[in-house]
């Protein structure tokens, strides 16, 4: 159904379906910093989530970033749904490629924490003694390299997150496909993910529309209950 997470760097989770879903990727923060004092801000999301991202160039090569997001999609007609929140912080290195003013490479170490919940009252018909609910906390740690081309009016970038996703404090009483989902999530409490994404920004010097499309590969278990493609639309603000 859904997943949850809260972000300060951005986050992760939410979804609507007839079956449980325990991970939905958040928008990647791809600032492409290029000089000291540069500030990059983004407000992004979709119909199910809202996210805020920020990045700041502390020195000529050191950048900090933070993401935050809330995931509160509407329940289905049968009452199935979920929500989430996620917080993420990152620090890393950025540089111009071969002293080019337009090509930028950067890589960040990222750490995020959050929580998730699914509620599926539709399962109570088959499992009337259960609550139809599951919740857990999550931790995501990894690296995110970005490479891209930017001008004052247009940016295109490729990025990818390489992360370890883990769950703890798993609780609830949700049965699906004749399996207790708290047991399922404990059996899948440790996951390695690879998440490539394409980000395009276009508009004016200080404000641009942003479109991002990406895909989440679960290397640990390709059948893990998660959403794989992710897309978001937003506004990007750049200040020097």
Secondary structure as UniProt FT lines:
FT   TURN            36..37
FT   STRAND          39..45
FT   STRAND          49..57
FT   STRAND          62..71
FT   TURN            77..78
FT   STRAND          81..96
FT   HELIX           97..99
FT   STRAND          103..119
FT   HELIX           121..125
FT   TURN            128..129
FT   STRAND          133..150
FT   STRAND          154..172
FT   STRAND          175..176
FT   TURN            177..178
FT   STRAND          179..180
FT   HELIX           181..187
FT   STRAND          190..203
FT   STRAND          207..218
FT   TURN            222..223
FT   STRAND          229..239
//
